[in-house]
Amino acid sequence: MSMSIEKFDPYGSVLPANPRDEAEPRTAASMVLTRVGQYVFWLLVILIVASRIAFFSSNLPFQFVDVRGTTSGIAR
């Protein structure tokens, strides 16, 4: 008698023969797509940060309204 080498998850489904820690060899196309995706991501990050620096008004904390004048007008 030989023992079965199949592995099952907690719900009874058969697990694949290739576990997660044994990665399949990467193809050239997948390496190129990974690299292009990384460049696109970092390009978007740089563009978003640069646009925030260029178009964000940095003097917003100094534009407080007079709270006393506003509340006194509401209370009347």
N, C-alpha and C positions, 0 to 999 in steps of 0.2 A: 504494500500500500504506500502510495506517495501522497504527500500533503499538497493541497492546492496553494499556488502562489498568488492567486488573485487577491487584491485588496479592495475593501469596501469602505465607503464613507458611512457616517452615522445613520443615514437614511436608507442604506441597503443598496445603493447604486455602486456599480463596479467602477473603481478608479482607473484612470488611464495608465498604460504601462510606463510612460515616460513621466517621472515625477518632476515637480517644479524645479528642483535644484539641478537637474540634468538638462540644461538648455540645448536645443538643437543648434547646429552651426548656422551662423547668420550669413545670408546671401549678400552679394554686392549691392543689390537693389535695396535691401532693407537697411544696409549701412548708409547708403546715399540718402534715403528718405529720412532716416534718423538725423543725419547731419543737417539736411535742409530744414527739417522741422525745428531743430535747435536754433539755427540761424534766424528763421522767421520769428520764433518766439522772442529772442533777444532783440531783434530789430524792432518788434512791436513795443517791448519794454522801453527801449531807448526813445522811440518816438513819443510814447505816452508821457514819459518823464520830461522830455524836452518841451512838449507842448504845454505841460502843466507849468513849467518854469517860465515859458514865454508868455502865456496868456492868463496866468493866475494873478490876481491883484493881491499884493502882499500887505496892503494897508487896511485890510478888513477889520482887524481888531480895534483900530482907532476910529471907527465910524459908529460910535455909540449914539443912540438917540437920547434925548432928555426924558427919562422915565417919569420924573415928577410932573412935568408938563403934560404928558400923555395921560397919566392916571387922573390928574385933576380935571381934565376935560371930560373924561368918562364919568366921573363921579357926579358931575353937575346935573 
